[in-house]
Amino acid sequence: MTMDRRRRGVFRDVQAGRVPPPPAAVTLGRELIAVDPEAGTIEVAFEAGEQFLNPAGVVQGGFLAAMLDDTPGPALVATLEDGQFAPTLDLHVQFLRPAMPGRLIGRGRIVRRGAEVCFLAGELLGPSGKPVAVASATARIKTVSA
């Protein structure tokens, strides 16, 4: 992971320790493994604990959807300039198999980046290494007005 830690922006500020990570990322146990802003890719890990389980003993789908929202979104955010953010406009999740508790790996990428609208994709691998869910998303780049 080669990022200029002097550059600013939400993603870079969290990585440099200048600001705390978002509470949602903390709740999901998100850990950055690798990011390549030039390629528009990211790999993250999540810790799916007992508190994420449904009555059947597998990770509840809403948590998987949150993890998939917090995978390709940061791949885009890592490319933004200071004062920009990219809220998700649409998230489509497909559940492939039950997700067991433990470490889940998320891989995300920018599929197509426009001036404002971006298309993203992500996958979530379960502790066995098999995909448990995939997602496509649309995000819009916005600039914070002063």
Secondary structure by P-SEA (a helix, b strand, c coil): cccccccccaaaaaaaccccccaaaaaacccccccccccccbbbbbbbccccccccccccaaaaaaaaaaaaaaaaaaaccccccccccbbbbbbcccccccbbbbbbbbccccccbbbbccccccccccccccccbbbbbbbbcc
